[in-house]
Each structure stands twice: as C-alpha cells, then as structure tokens.
Amino acid sequence: MYQAVKRLIARMLRDVGDCTGATVVEYAVLLGLIVLICMSAIQAIGKWDAAMFAKLTDGILAISLFTAWYMVLPQQLQRLVSFTC
C-alpha cells in the first residue's frame, strides 16, 4: 500500500513538471477531493465506532449488574430469614 501511494505521488510530481497550469490545478482539485472524502469516511467510521462501543459498554454493565444482584440476592434473603427465625 505504501509503495503504491509512493509511486502515485512520484508519477503525479513527474507529470506536474511537464504539464500546463490547468492540469496542475486539476491535480490539486482531485487531491483536495480525495483528502476530503478520506476525512469524511474516517469521521463517519469514528462516530459509528464510538456508538458501537457505547452500546457494548452499556450491555456489559447491565449484565454485570444483573449478575451481581443475582449473586447477592440469595445471600441477603438468607440473612433476612436467619434474623427473623
């Protein structure tokens, strides 16, 4: 991947030296659009990723609270029965 990007940049720089001003502007616009698309994709993935981890954390917390309550409840009931008898 790194080598492919490096070759692309080298080819663009080689072509920029041989091209007219309009072509250089076209390359700059294309590069700007590519950067904009990449930034938008990264931001969208980041928001989705954060939402997914928030849901996962809530689920783990709910399971752990239920498990803790399920384990503590019989002990509390046993203490309650032993005090009344």
Beta strands, then each sheet from edge to edge (+ up, - down):
end
